[in-house]
């Protein structure tokens, strides 16, 4: 996991796996926004598996899949 801090309350990274969720919680994060569509790349975990792992640790998680350009609805949901 290569976390890149944007500011004191926001960071970005590539795909998080269920196995990495404990490290996310240990780092102090409280919520996750997953922008990757399921099956975007071979071997990528499905959102439902990532969400289960997050929720067992008390992390809030939202799925806003983006493929290509962001649409207005996605921007509103990210906000």
mmJSON file of the N, C-alpha and C atoms, coordinates in Angstrom:
{"data_MODEL":{"atom_site":{
"group_PDB":["ATOM","ATOM","ATOM","ATOM","ATOM","ATOM","ATOM","ATOM","ATOM","ATOM","ATOM","ATOM","ATOM","ATOM","ATOM","ATOM","ATOM","ATOM","ATOM","ATOM","ATOM","ATOM","ATOM","ATOM","ATOM","ATOM","ATOM","ATOM","ATOM","ATOM","ATOM","ATOM","ATOM","ATOM","ATOM","ATOM","ATOM","ATOM","ATOM","ATOM","ATOM","ATOM","ATOM","ATOM","ATOM","ATOM","ATOM","ATOM","ATOM","ATOM","ATOM","ATOM","ATOM","ATOM","ATOM","ATOM","ATOM","ATOM","ATOM","ATOM","ATOM","ATOM","ATOM","ATOM","ATOM","ATOM","ATOM","ATOM","ATOM","ATOM","ATOM","ATOM","ATOM","ATOM","ATOM","ATOM","ATOM","ATOM","ATOM","ATOM","ATOM","ATOM","ATOM","ATOM","ATOM","ATOM","ATOM","ATOM","ATOM","ATOM","ATOM","ATOM","ATOM","ATOM","ATOM","ATOM","ATOM","ATOM","ATOM","ATOM","ATOM","ATOM","ATOM","ATOM","ATOM","ATOM","ATOM","ATOM","ATOM","ATOM","ATOM","ATOM","ATOM","ATOM","ATOM","ATOM","ATOM","ATOM","ATOM","ATOM","ATOM","ATOM","ATOM","ATOM","ATOM","ATOM","ATOM","ATOM","ATOM","ATOM","ATOM","ATOM","ATOM","ATOM","ATOM","ATOM","ATOM","ATOM","ATOM","ATOM","ATOM","ATOM","ATOM","ATOM","ATOM","ATOM","ATOM","ATOM","ATOM","ATOM","ATOM","ATOM","ATOM","ATOM","ATOM","ATOM","ATOM","ATOM","ATOM","ATOM","ATOM","ATOM","ATOM","ATOM","ATOM","ATOM","ATOM","ATOM","ATOM","ATOM","ATOM","ATOM","ATOM","ATOM","ATOM","ATOM","ATOM","ATOM","ATOM","ATOM","ATOM","ATOM","ATOM","ATOM","ATOM","ATOM","ATOM","ATOM","ATOM","ATOM","ATOM","ATOM","ATOM","ATOM","ATOM","ATOM","ATOM","ATOM","ATOM","ATOM","ATOM","ATOM","ATOM","ATOM","ATOM","ATOM","ATOM","ATOM","ATOM","ATOM","ATOM","ATOM","ATOM","ATOM","ATOM","ATOM","ATOM","ATOM","ATOM","ATOM","ATOM","ATOM","ATOM","ATOM","ATOM","ATOM","ATOM","ATOM","ATOM","ATOM","ATOM","ATOM","ATOM","ATOM","ATOM","ATOM","ATOM"],
"id":[1,2,3,4,5,6,7,8,9,10,11,12,13,14,15,16,17,18,19,20,21,22,23,24,25,26,27,28,29,30,31,32,33,34,35,36,37,38,39,40,41,42,43,44,45,46,47,48,49,50,51,52,53,54,55,56,57,58,59,60,61,62,63,64,65,66,67,68,69,70,71,72,73,74,75,76,77,78,79,80,81,82,83,84,85,86,87,88,89,90,91,92,93,94,95,96,97,98,99,100,101,102,103,104,105,106,107,108,109,110,111,112,113,114,115,116,117,118,119,120,121,122,123,124,125,126,127,128,129,130,131,132,133,134,135,136,137,138,139,140,141,142,143,144,145,146,147,148,149,150,151,152,153,154,155,156,157,158,159,160,161,162,163,164,165,166,167,168,169,170,171,172,173,174,175,176,177,178,179,180,181,182,183,184,185,186,187,188,189,190,191,192,193,194,195,196,197,198,199,200,201,202,203,204,205,206,207,208,209,210,211,212,213,214,215,216,217,218,219,220,221,222,223,224,225,226,227,228,229,230,231,232,233,234,235,236,237],
"type_symbol":["N","C","C","N","C","C","N","C","C","N","C","C","N","C","C","N","C","C","N","C","C","N","C","C","N","C","C","N","C","C","N","C","C","N","C","C","N","C","C","N","C","C","N","C","C","N","C","C","N","C","C","N","C","C","N","C","C","N","C","C","N","C","C","N","C","C","N","C","C","N","C","C","N","C","C","N","C","C","N","C","C","N","C","C","N","C","C","N","C","C","N","C","C","N","C","C","N","C","C","N","C","C","N","C","C","N","C","C","N","C","C","N","C","C","N","C","C","N","C","C","N","C","C","N","C","C","N","C","C","N","C","C","N","C","C","N","C","C","N","C","C","N","C","C","N","C","C","N","C","C","N","C","C","N","C","C","N","C","C","N","C","C","N","C","C","N","C","C","N","C","C","N","C","C","N","C","C","N","C","C","N","C","C","N","C","C","N","C","C","N","C","C","N","C","C","N","C","C","N","C","C","N","C","C","N","C","C","N","C","C","N","C","C","N","C","C","N","C","C","N","C","C","N","C","C","N","C","C","N","C","C","N","C","C","N","C","C"],
"label_atom_id":["N","CA","C","N","CA","C","N","CA","C","N","CA","C","N","CA","C","N","CA","C","N","CA","C","N","CA","C","N","CA","C","N","CA","C","N","CA","C","N","CA","C","N","CA","C","N","CA","C","N","CA","C","N","CA","C","N","CA","C","N","CA","C","N","CA","C","N","CA","C","N","CA","C","N","CA","C","N","CA","C","N","CA","C","N","CA","C","N","CA","C","N","CA","C","N","CA","C","N","CA","C","N","CA","C","N","CA","C","N","CA","C","N","CA","C","N","CA","C","N","CA","C","N","CA","C","N","CA","C","N","CA","C","N","CA","C","N","CA","C","N","CA","C","N","CA","C","N","CA","C","N","CA","C","N","CA","C","N","CA","C","N","CA","C","N","CA","C","N","CA","C","N","CA","C","N","CA","C","N","CA","C","N","CA","C","N","CA","C","N","CA","C","N","CA","C","N","CA","C","N","CA","C","N","CA","C","N","CA","C","N","CA","C","N","CA","C","N","CA","C","N","CA","C","N","CA","C","N","CA","C","N","CA","C","N","CA","C","N","CA","C","N","CA","C","N","CA","C","N","CA","C","N","CA","C","N","CA","C","N","CA","C","N","CA","C","N","CA","C","N","CA","C","N","CA","C"],
"label_alt_id":[null,null,null,null,null,null,null,null,null,null,null,null,null,null,null,null,null,null,null,null,null,null,null,null,null,null,null,null,null,null,null,null,null,null,null,null,null,null,null,null,null,null,null,null,null,null,null,null,null,null,null,null,null,null,null,null,null,null,null,null,null,null,null,null,null,null,null,null,null,null,null,null,null,null,null,null,null,null,null,null,null,null,null,null,null,null,null,null,null,null,null,null,null,null,null,null,null,null,null,null,null,null,null,null,null,null,null,null,null,null,null,null,null,null,null,null,null,null,null,null,null,null,null,null,null,null,null,null,null,null,null,null,null,null,null,null,null,null,null,null,null,null,null,null,null,null,null,null,null,null,null,null,null,null,null,null,null,null,null,null,null,null,null,null,null,null,null,null,null,null,null,null,null,null,null,null,null,null,null,null,null,null,null,null,null,null,null,null,null,null,null,null,null,null,null,null,null,null,null,null,null,null,null,null,null,null,null,null,null,null,null,null,null,null,null,null,null,null,null,null,null,null,null,null,null,null,null,null,null,null,null,null,null,null,null,null,null],
"label_comp_id":["UNK","UNK","UNK","UNK","UNK","UNK","UNK","UNK","UNK","UNK","UNK","UNK","UNK","UNK","UNK","UNK","UNK","UNK","UNK","UNK","UNK","UNK","UNK","UNK","UNK","UNK","UNK","UNK","UNK","UNK","UNK","UNK","UNK","UNK","UNK","UNK","UNK","UNK","UNK","UNK","UNK","UNK","UNK","UNK","UNK","UNK","UNK","UNK","UNK","UNK","UNK","UNK","UNK","UNK","UNK","UNK","UNK","UNK","UNK","UNK","UNK","UNK","UNK","UNK","UNK","UNK","UNK","UNK","UNK","UNK","UNK","UNK","UNK","UNK","UNK","UNK","UNK","UNK","UNK","UNK","UNK","UNK","UNK","UNK","UNK","UNK","UNK","UNK","UNK","UNK","UNK","UNK","UNK","UNK","UNK","UNK","UNK","UNK","UNK","UNK","UNK","UNK","UNK","UNK","UNK","UNK","UNK","UNK","UNK","UNK","UNK","UNK","UNK","UNK","UNK","UNK","UNK","UNK","UNK","UNK","UNK","UNK","UNK","UNK","UNK","UNK","UNK","UNK","UNK","UNK","UNK","UNK","UNK","UNK","UNK","UNK","UNK","UNK","UNK","UNK","UNK","UNK","UNK","UNK","UNK","UNK","UNK","UNK","UNK","UNK","UNK","UNK","UNK","UNK","UNK","UNK","UNK","UNK","UNK","UNK","UNK","UNK","UNK","UNK","UNK","UNK","UNK","UNK","UNK","UNK","UNK","UNK","UNK","UNK","UNK","UNK","UNK","UNK","UNK","UNK","UNK","UNK","UNK","UNK","UNK","UNK","UNK","UNK","UNK","UNK","UNK","UNK","UNK","UNK","UNK","UNK","UNK","UNK","UNK","UNK","UNK","UNK","UNK","UNK","UNK","UNK","UNK","UNK","UNK","UNK","UNK","UNK","UNK","UNK","UNK","UNK","UNK","UNK","UNK","UNK","UNK","UNK","UNK","UNK","UNK","UNK","UNK","UNK","UNK","UNK","UNK","UNK","UNK","UNK","UNK","UNK","UNK"],
"label_asym_id":["A","A","A","A","A","A","A","A","A","A","A","A","A","A","A","A","A","A","A","A","A","A","A","A","A","A","A","A","A","A","A","A","A","A","A","A","A","A","A","A","A","A","A","A","A","A","A","A","A","A","A","A","A","A","A","A","A","A","A","A","A","A","A","A","A","A","A","A","A","A","A","A","A","A","A","A","A","A","A","A","A","A","A","A","A","A","A","A","A","A","A","A","A","A","A","A","A","A","A","A","A","A","A","A","A","A","A","A","A","A","A","A","A","A","A","A","A","A","A","A","A","A","A","A","A","A","A","A","A","A","A","A","A","A","A","A","A","A","A","A","A","A","A","A","A","A","A","A","A","A","A","A","A","A","A","A","A","A","A","A","A","A","A","A","A","A","A","A","A","A","A","A","A","A","A","A","A","A","A","A","A","A","A","A","A","A","A","A","A","A","A","A","A","A","A","A","A","A","A","A","A","A","A","A","A","A","A","A","A","A","A","A","A","A","A","A","A","A","A","A","A","A","A","A","A","A","A","A","A","A","A","A","A","A","A","A","A"],
"label_entity_id":["1","1","1","1","1","1","1","1","1","1","1","1","1","1","1","1","1","1","1","1","1","1","1","1","1","1","1","1","1","1","1","1","1","1","1","1","1","1","1","1","1","1","1","1","1","1","1","1","1","1","1","1","1","1","1","1","1","1","1","1","1","1","1","1","1","1","1","1","1","1","1","1","1","1","1","1","1","1","1","1","1","1","1","1","1","1","1","1","1","1","1","1","1","1","1","1","1","1","1","1","1","1","1","1","1","1","1","1","1","1","1","1","1","1","1","1","1","1","1","1","1","1","1","1","1","1","1","1","1","1","1","1","1","1","1","1","1","1","1","1","1","1","1","1","1","1","1","1","1","1","1","1","1","1","1","1","1","1","1","1","1","1","1","1","1","1","1","1","1","1","1","1","1","1","1","1","1","1","1","1","1","1","1","1","1","1","1","1","1","1","1","1","1","1","1","1","1","1","1","1","1","1","1","1","1","1","1","1","1","1","1","1","1","1","1","1","1","1","1","1","1","1","1","1","1","1","1","1","1","1","1","1","1","1","1","1","1"],
"label_seq_id":[1,1,1,2,2,2,3,3,3,4,4,4,5,5,5,6,6,6,7,7,7,8,8,8,9,9,9,10,10,10,11,11,11,12,12,12,13,13,13,14,14,14,15,15,15,16,16,16,17,17,17,18,18,18,19,19,19,20,20,20,21,21,21,22,22,22,23,23,23,24,24,24,25,25,25,26,26,26,27,27,27,28,28,28,29,29,29,30,30,30,31,31,31,32,32,32,33,33,33,34,34,34,35,35,35,36,36,36,37,37,37,38,38,38,39,39,39,40,40,40,41,41,41,42,42,42,43,43,43,44,44,44,45,45,45,46,46,46,47,47,47,48,48,48,49,49,49,50,50,50,51,51,51,52,52,52,53,53,53,54,54,54,55,55,55,56,56,56,57,57,57,58,58,58,59,59,59,60,60,60,61,61,61,62,62,62,63,63,63,64,64,64,65,65,65,66,66,66,67,67,67,68,68,68,69,69,69,70,70,70,71,71,71,72,72,72,73,73,73,74,74,74,75,75,75,76,76,76,77,77,77,78,78,78,79,79,79],
"pdbx_PDB_ins_code":[null,null,null,null,null,null,null,null,null,null,null,null,null,null,null,null,null,null,null,null,null,null,null,null,null,null,null,null,null,null,null,null,null,null,null,null,null,null,null,null,null,null,null,null,null,null,null,null,null,null,null,null,null,null,null,null,null,null,null,null,null,null,null,null,null,null,null,null,null,null,null,null,null,null,null,null,null,null,null,null,null,null,null,null,null,null,null,null,null,null,null,null,null,null,null,null,null,null,null,null,null,null,null,null,null,null,null,null,null,null,null,null,null,null,null,null,null,null,null,null,null,null,null,null,null,null,null,null,null,null,null,null,null,null,null,null,null,null,null,null,null,null,null,null,null,null,null,null,null,null,null,null,null,null,null,null,null,null,null,null,null,null,null,null,null,null,null,null,null,null,null,null,null,null,null,null,null,null,null,null,null,null,null,null,null,null,null,null,null,null,null,null,null,null,null,null,null,null,null,null,null,null,null,null,null,null,null,null,null,null,null,null,null,null,null,null,null,null,null,null,null,null,null,null,null,null,null,null,null,null,null,null,null,null,null,null,null],
"Cartn_x":[0.846,0.0,0.9,0.675,1.478,0.583,0.416,-0.438,0.243,-0.52,-0.031,-0.969,-0.424,-1.216,-1.476,-2.749,-3.144,-3.21,-3.844,-3.868,-4.067,-4.336,-4.428,-5.606,-6.574,-7.735,-8.019,-7.077,-7.342,-6.047,-6.104,-4.969,-5.498,-4.641,-5.005,-4.014,-4.47,-3.626,-4.246,-3.529,-4.077,-5.058,-5.418,-6.376,-5.936,-6.851,-6.622,-7.249,-6.509,-7.035,-7.638,-8.48,-9.02,-7.916,-6.825,-5.718,-5.004,-5.114,-4.459,-5.345,-6.576,-7.529,-7.112,-6.5,-6.041,-5.006,-4.113,-3.107,-3.762,-4.839,-5.58,-6.172,-6.801,-7.383,-6.3,-5.194,-4.095,-3.483,-3.548,-3.011,-3.94,-5.116,-6.015,-7.113,-7.222,-8.284,-9.625,-10.667,-12.017,-12.957,-12.612,-13.492,-12.672,-13.305,-12.666,-13.671,-13.191,-13.979,-13.247,-13.907,-13.329,-13.841,-12.939,-13.325,-13.096,-12.567,-12.258,-13.458,-13.801,-14.876,-14.411,-15.315,-14.978,-14.462,-13.503,-12.924,-12.192,-11.743,-10.97,-9.636,-9.02,-7.759,-7.84,-7.168,-7.161,-6.584,-7.214,-6.711,-7.147,-7.813,-8.287,-9.452,-9.469,-10.591,-11.884,-13.007,-14.298,-14.591,-15.351,-15.686,-16.333,-17.218,-17.93,-16.949,-15.859,-14.871,-14.08,-13.746,-13.04,-13.952,-15.221,-16.179,-16.377,-16.478,-16.642,-15.476,-14.27,-13.083,-13.08,-13.455,-13.491,-14.528,-15.702,-16.801,-16.532,-15.796,-15.48,-14.559,-13.854,-12.951,-13.57,-14.841,-15.52,-15.252,-14.678,-14.42,-15.639,-15.992,-17.048,-16.444,-17.2,-16.679,-17.798,-17.46,-18.4,-17.79,-18.609,-18.147,-18.693,-17.794,-18.151,-17.272,-17.638,-16.774,-16.657,-15.416,-15.133,-14.382,-14.875,-14.191,-14.175,-13.004,-12.923,-13.112,-13.723,-13.929,-14.961,-14.76,-15.741,-17.006,-18.145,-19.42,-19.884,-20.862,-21.361,-21.858,-22.569,-23.074,-21.955,-20.876,-19.746,-19.09,-18.938,-18.343,-19.192,-20.502,-21.406,-21.263,-21.203,-21.066,-19.722,-18.645,-17.326,-17.33,-17.986,-18.052,-18.713],
"Cartn_y":[-1.162,0.0,1.237,2.116,3.332,4.538,4.859,5.982,7.305,8.189,9.546,10.527,11.219,12.165,13.42,13.799,15.015,16.179,15.946,16.917,16.134,16.82,16.141,15.175,15.288,14.404,13.581,13.566,12.864,12.295,11.033,10.375,9.523,9.208,8.348,7.198,6.107,4.94,4.116,3.126,2.186,1.256,0.189,-0.79,-1.289,-1.27,-1.834,-3.231,-4.192,-5.553,-5.781,-6.786,-7.096,-7.353,-7.963,-8.268,-7.007,-5.918,-4.661,-3.781,-4.191,-3.332,-3.048,-3.996,-3.748,-2.629,-2.604,-1.538,-0.175,-0.158,1.084,1.583,0.687,1.056,1.486,0.744,1.071,2.437,2.851,4.156,5.305,4.97,5.994,6.433,5.776,6.146,5.69,6.456,6.155,5.768,6.174,5.877,5.705,5.02,4.714,4.986,5.6,5.725,4.902,3.887,3.03,3.48,3.908,4.419,3.396,2.242,1.246,0.362,0.217,-0.721,-2.161,-3.032,-4.454,-4.949,-5.861,-6.491,-5.521,-4.389,-3.446,-4.063,-4.817,-5.492,-6.925,-7.86,-9.245,-9.338,-10.146,-10.361,-9.324,-8.284,-7.233,-7.772,-7.498,-7.982,-7.253,-7.935,-7.293,-6.368,-5.321,-4.345,-5.007,-5.955,-6.581,-7.218,-7.796,-8.414,-7.352,-6.273,-5.168,-4.526,-4.338,-3.716,-4.562,-5.865,-6.749,-6.583,-6.567,-6.421,-5.063,-4.016,-2.669,-2.603,-3.107,-3.01,-3.8,-4.925,-5.695,-4.912,-3.918,-3.084,-1.735,-1.558,-0.306,0.834,0.53,1.565,1.75,2.985,3.282,3.137,2.61,2.436,2.688,3.406,3.759,3.388,2.901,2.523,3.512,4.241,5.162,4.794,3.738,3.275,4.309,4.509,5.461,4.727,4.851,4.303,5.402,5.934,7.067,8.378,9.321,10.651,10.601,11.46,11.59,12.238,11.693,12.303,13.199,14.023,14.949,14.205,13.103,12.326,11.79,11.349,10.838,11.957,13.121,14.264,14.629,14.653,14.98,13.955,12.682,11.645,11.71,12.011,12.156,13.29,14.341,15.52,15.166],
"Cartn_z":[0.0,0.0,0.0,-0.93,-1.048,-0.774,0.51,0.891,0.554,-0.075,-0.363,0.316,1.313,2.089,1.259,1.126,0.419,1.409,2.55,3.645,4.939,6.042,7.335,7.451,6.542,6.659,5.411,4.464,3.205,2.632,2.224,1.577,0.433,-0.502,-1.623,-1.713,-2.319,-2.545,-3.661,-4.101,-5.065,-4.374,-5.045,-4.515,-3.148,-2.196,-0.874,-0.86,-0.375,-0.285,1.099,1.219,2.55,3.578,3.155,4.06,4.56,3.847,4.241,5.124,5.333,6.045,7.477,8.147,9.519,9.54,8.57,8.494,8.267,7.487,7.253,8.574,9.312,10.603,11.59,11.619,12.532,12.225,10.961,10.559,10.956,11.504,12.006,11.061,9.922,8.985,9.528,9.221,9.7,8.568,7.344,6.201,4.926,3.968,2.689,1.581,0.508,-0.719,-1.767,-2.28,-3.304,-4.67,-5.53,-6.856,-7.963,-7.633,-8.661,-8.955,-10.226,-10.574,-10.347,-9.984,-9.877,-11.227,-11.179,-12.37,-13.289,-12.745,-13.555,-13.988,-13.083,-13.376,-12.857,-13.545,-13.065,-11.651,-10.807,-9.461,-8.439,-8.891,-7.987,-7.162,-5.85,-5.05,-5.4,-5.255,-5.457,-4.287,-4.553,-3.516,-2.31,-2.525,-1.411,-0.418,-0.904,-0.019,0.757,0.081,0.731,1.78,1.419,2.336,3.589,3.43,4.592,5.565,5.021,5.867,6.569,5.855,6.44,7.557,7.282,8.241,9.519,9.42,10.633,11.56,11.02,11.816,12.162,11.834,12.161,11.198,10.039,9.033,8.14,7.871,6.901,5.513,4.568,3.211,2.207,1.147,0.086,-1.245,-2.154,-3.491,-4.514,-5.161,-6.238,-7.431,-8.163,-9.251,-10.369,-10.808,-11.882,-12.978,-14.185,-15.349,-16.393,-16.687,-17.612,-16.868,-17.538,-16.966,-15.838,-14.838,-13.765,-14.286,-13.892,-14.224,-13.079,-13.356,-12.336,-11.097,-11.298,-10.171,-9.295,-9.901,-9.135,-8.332,-8.946,-8.254,-7.044,-7.222,-6.099,-4.989,-5.336,-4.305,-3.6,-4.34,-3.713,-2.703,-3.049,-2.188,-0.882],
"occupancy":[1.0,1.0,1.0,1.0,1.0,1.0,1.0,1.0,1.0,1.0,1.0,1.0,1.0,1.0,1.0,1.0,1.0,1.0,1.0,1.0,1.0,1.0,1.0,1.0,1.0,1.0,1.0,1.0,1.0,1.0,1.0,1.0,1.0,1.0,1.0,1.0,1.0,1.0,1.0,1.0,1.0,1.0,1.0,1.0,1.0,1.0,1.0,1.0,1.0,1.0,1.0,1.0,1.0,1.0,1.0,1.0,1.0,1.0,1.0,1.0,1.0,1.0,1.0,1.0,1.0,1.0,1.0,1.0,1.0,1.0,1.0,1.0,1.0,1.0,1.0,1.0,1.0,1.0,1.0,1.0,1.0,1.0,1.0,1.0,1.0,1.0,1.0,1.0,1.0,1.0,1.0,1.0,1.0,1.0,1.0,1.0,1.0,1.0,1.0,1.0,1.0,1.0,1.0,1.0,1.0,1.0,1.0,1.0,1.0,1.0,1.0,1.0,1.0,1.0,1.0,1.0,1.0,1.0,1.0,1.0,1.0,1.0,1.0,1.0,1.0,1.0,1.0,1.0,1.0,1.0,1.0,1.0,1.0,1.0,1.0,1.0,1.0,1.0,1.0,1.0,1.0,1.0,1.0,1.0,1.0,1.0,1.0,1.0,1.0,1.0,1.0,1.0,1.0,1.0,1.0,1.0,1.0,1.0,1.0,1.0,1.0,1.0,1.0,1.0,1.0,1.0,1.0,1.0,1.0,1.0,1.0,1.0,1.0,1.0,1.0,1.0,1.0,1.0,1.0,1.0,1.0,1.0,1.0,1.0,1.0,1.0,1.0,1.0,1.0,1.0,1.0,1.0,1.0,1.0,1.0,1.0,1.0,1.0,1.0,1.0,1.0,1.0,1.0,1.0,1.0,1.0,1.0,1.0,1.0,1.0,1.0,1.0,1.0,1.0,1.0,1.0,1.0,1.0,1.0,1.0,1.0,1.0,1.0,1.0,1.0,1.0,1.0,1.0,1.0,1.0,1.0,1.0,1.0,1.0,1.0,1.0,1.0],
"B_iso_or_equiv":[0.0,0.0,0.0,0.0,0.0,0.0,0.0,0.0,0.0,0.0,0.0,0.0,0.0,0.0,0.0,0.0,0.0,0.0,0.0,0.0,0.0,0.0,0.0,0.0,0.0,0.0,0.0,0.0,0.0,0.0,0.0,0.0,0.0,0.0,0.0,0.0,0.0,0.0,0.0,0.0,0.0,0.0,0.0,0.0,0.0,0.0,0.0,0.0,0.0,0.0,0.0,0.0,0.0,0.0,0.0,0.0,0.0,0.0,0.0,0.0,0.0,0.0,0.0,0.0,0.0,0.0,0.0,0.0,0.0,0.0,0.0,0.0,0.0,0.0,0.0,0.0,0.0,0.0,0.0,0.0,0.0,0.0,0.0,0.0,0.0,0.0,0.0,0.0,0.0,0.0,0.0,0.0,0.0,0.0,0.0,0.0,0.0,0.0,0.0,0.0,0.0,0.0,0.0,0.0,0.0,0.0,0.0,0.0,0.0,0.0,0.0,0.0,0.0,0.0,0.0,0.0,0.0,0.0,0.0,0.0,0.0,0.0,0.0,0.0,0.0,0.0,0.0,0.0,0.0,0.0,0.0,0.0,0.0,0.0,0.0,0.0,0.0,0.0,0.0,0.0,0.0,0.0,0.0,0.0,0.0,0.0,0.0,0.0,0.0,0.0,0.0,0.0,0.0,0.0,0.0,0.0,0.0,0.0,0.0,0.0,0.0,0.0,0.0,0.0,0.0,0.0,0.0,0.0,0.0,0.0,0.0,0.0,0.0,0.0,0.0,0.0,0.0,0.0,0.0,0.0,0.0,0.0,0.0,0.0,0.0,0.0,0.0,0.0,0.0,0.0,0.0,0.0,0.0,0.0,0.0,0.0,0.0,0.0,0.0,0.0,0.0,0.0,0.0,0.0,0.0,0.0,0.0,0.0,0.0,0.0,0.0,0.0,0.0,0.0,0.0,0.0,0.0,0.0,0.0,0.0,0.0,0.0,0.0,0.0,0.0,0.0,0.0,0.0,0.0,0.0,0.0,0.0,0.0,0.0,0.0,0.0,0.0],
"pdbx_formal_charge":[null,null,null,null,null,null,null,null,null,null,null,null,null,null,null,null,null,null,null,null,null,null,null,null,null,null,null,null,null,null,null,null,null,null,null,null,null,null,null,null,null,null,null,null,null,null,null,null,null,null,null,null,null,null,null,null,null,null,null,null,null,null,null,null,null,null,null,null,null,null,null,null,null,null,null,null,null,null,null,null,null,null,null,null,null,null,null,null,null,null,null,null,null,null,null,null,null,null,null,null,null,null,null,null,null,null,null,null,null,null,null,null,null,null,null,null,null,null,null,null,null,null,null,null,null,null,null,null,null,null,null,null,null,null,null,null,null,null,null,null,null,null,null,null,null,null,null,null,null,null,null,null,null,null,null,null,null,null,null,null,null,null,null,null,null,null,null,null,null,null,null,null,null,null,null,null,null,null,null,null,null,null,null,null,null,null,null,null,null,null,null,null,null,null,null,null,null,null,null,null,null,null,null,null,null,null,null,null,null,null,null,null,null,null,null,null,null,null,null,null,null,null,null,null,null,null,null,null,null,null,null,null,null,null,null,null,null],
"auth_seq_id":[1,1,1,2,2,2,3,3,3,4,4,4,5,5,5,6,6,6,7,7,7,8,8,8,9,9,9,10,10,10,11,11,11,12,12,12,13,13,13,14,14,14,15,15,15,16,16,16,17,17,17,18,18,18,19,19,19,20,20,20,21,21,21,22,22,22,23,23,23,24,24,24,25,25,25,26,26,26,27,27,27,28,28,28,29,29,29,30,30,30,31,31,31,32,32,32,33,33,33,34,34,34,35,35,35,36,36,36,37,37,37,38,38,38,39,39,39,40,40,40,41,41,41,42,42,42,43,43,43,44,44,44,45,45,45,46,46,46,47,47,47,48,48,48,49,49,49,50,50,50,51,51,51,52,52,52,53,53,53,54,54,54,55,55,55,56,56,56,57,57,57,58,58,58,59,59,59,60,60,60,61,61,61,62,62,62,63,63,63,64,64,64,65,65,65,66,66,66,67,67,67,68,68,68,69,69,69,70,70,70,71,71,71,72,72,72,73,73,73,74,74,74,75,75,75,76,76,76,77,77,77,78,78,78,79,79,79],
"auth_comp_id":["UNK","UNK","UNK","UNK","UNK","UNK","UNK","UNK","UNK","UNK","UNK","UNK","UNK","UNK","UNK","UNK","UNK","UNK","UNK","UNK","UNK","UNK","UNK","UNK","UNK","UNK","UNK","UNK","UNK","UNK","UNK","UNK","UNK","UNK","UNK","UNK","UNK","UNK","UNK","UNK","UNK","UNK","UNK","UNK","UNK","UNK","UNK","UNK","UNK","UNK","UNK","UNK","UNK","UNK","UNK","UNK","UNK","UNK","UNK","UNK","UNK","UNK","UNK","UNK","UNK","UNK","UNK","UNK","UNK","UNK","UNK","UNK","UNK","UNK","UNK","UNK","UNK","UNK","UNK","UNK","UNK","UNK","UNK","UNK","UNK","UNK","UNK","UNK","UNK","UNK","UNK","UNK","UNK","UNK","UNK","UNK","UNK","UNK","UNK","UNK","UNK","UNK","UNK","UNK","UNK","UNK","UNK","UNK","UNK","UNK","UNK","UNK","UNK","UNK","UNK","UNK","UNK","UNK","UNK","UNK","UNK","UNK","UNK","UNK","UNK","UNK","UNK","UNK","UNK","UNK","UNK","UNK","UNK","UNK","UNK","UNK","UNK","UNK","UNK","UNK","UNK","UNK","UNK","UNK","UNK","UNK","UNK","UNK","UNK","UNK","UNK","UNK","UNK","UNK","UNK","UNK","UNK","UNK","UNK","UNK","UNK","UNK","UNK","UNK","UNK","UNK","UNK","UNK","UNK","UNK","UNK","UNK","UNK","UNK","UNK","UNK","UNK","UNK","UNK","UNK","UNK","UNK","UNK","UNK","UNK","UNK","UNK","UNK","UNK","UNK","UNK","UNK","UNK","UNK","UNK","UNK","UNK","UNK","UNK","UNK","UNK","UNK","UNK","UNK","UNK","UNK","UNK","UNK","UNK","UNK","UNK","UNK","UNK","UNK","UNK","UNK","UNK","UNK","UNK","UNK","UNK","UNK","UNK","UNK","UNK","UNK","UNK","UNK","UNK","UNK","UNK","UNK","UNK","UNK","UNK","UNK","UNK"],
"auth_asym_id":["A","A","A","A","A","A","A","A","A","A","A","A","A","A","A","A","A","A","A","A","A","A","A","A","A","A","A","A","A","A","A","A","A","A","A","A","A","A","A","A","A","A","A","A","A","A","A","A","A","A","A","A","A","A","A","A","A","A","A","A","A","A","A","A","A","A","A","A","A","A","A","A","A","A","A","A","A","A","A","A","A","A","A","A","A","A","A","A","A","A","A","A","A","A","A","A","A","A","A","A","A","A","A","A","A","A","A","A","A","A","A","A","A","A","A","A","A","A","A","A","A","A","A","A","A","A","A","A","A","A","A","A","A","A","A","A","A","A","A","A","A","A","A","A","A","A","A","A","A","A","A","A","A","A","A","A","A","A","A","A","A","A","A","A","A","A","A","A","A","A","A","A","A","A","A","A","A","A","A","A","A","A","A","A","A","A","A","A","A","A","A","A","A","A","A","A","A","A","A","A","A","A","A","A","A","A","A","A","A","A","A","A","A","A","A","A","A","A","A","A","A","A","A","A","A","A","A","A","A","A","A","A","A","A","A","A","A"],
"auth_atom_id":["N","CA","C","N","CA","C","N","CA","C","N","CA","C","N","CA","C","N","CA","C","N","CA","C","N","CA","C","N","CA","C","N","CA","C","N","CA","C","N","CA","C","N","CA","C","N","CA","C","N","CA","C","N","CA","C","N","CA","C","N","CA","C","N","CA","C","N","CA","C","N","CA","C","N","CA","C","N","CA","C","N","CA","C","N","CA","C","N","CA","C","N","CA","C","N","CA","C","N","CA","C","N","CA","C","N","CA","C","N","CA","C","N","CA","C","N","CA","C","N","CA","C","N","CA","C","N","CA","C","N","CA","C","N","CA","C","N","CA","C","N","CA","C","N","CA","C","N","CA","C","N","CA","C","N","CA","C","N","CA","C","N","CA","C","N","CA","C","N","CA","C","N","CA","C","N","CA","C","N","CA","C","N","CA","C","N","CA","C","N","CA","C","N","CA","C","N","CA","C","N","CA","C","N","CA","C","N","CA","C","N","CA","C","N","CA","C","N","CA","C","N","CA","C","N","CA","C","N","CA","C","N","CA","C","N","CA","C","N","CA","C","N","CA","C","N","CA","C","N","CA","C","N","CA","C","N","CA","C","N","CA","C","N","CA","C","N","CA","C","N","CA","C","N","CA","C"],
"pdbx_PDB_model_num":[1,1,1,1,1,1,1,1,1,1,1,1,1,1,1,1,1,1,1,1,1,1,1,1,1,1,1,1,1,1,1,1,1,1,1,1,1,1,1,1,1,1,1,1,1,1,1,1,1,1,1,1,1,1,1,1,1,1,1,1,1,1,1,1,1,1,1,1,1,1,1,1,1,1,1,1,1,1,1,1,1,1,1,1,1,1,1,1,1,1,1,1,1,1,1,1,1,1,1,1,1,1,1,1,1,1,1,1,1,1,1,1,1,1,1,1,1,1,1,1,1,1,1,1,1,1,1,1,1,1,1,1,1,1,1,1,1,1,1,1,1,1,1,1,1,1,1,1,1,1,1,1,1,1,1,1,1,1,1,1,1,1,1,1,1,1,1,1,1,1,1,1,1,1,1,1,1,1,1,1,1,1,1,1,1,1,1,1,1,1,1,1,1,1,1,1,1,1,1,1,1,1,1,1,1,1,1,1,1,1,1,1,1,1,1,1,1,1,1,1,1,1,1,1,1,1,1,1,1,1,1,1,1,1,1,1,1]
}}}
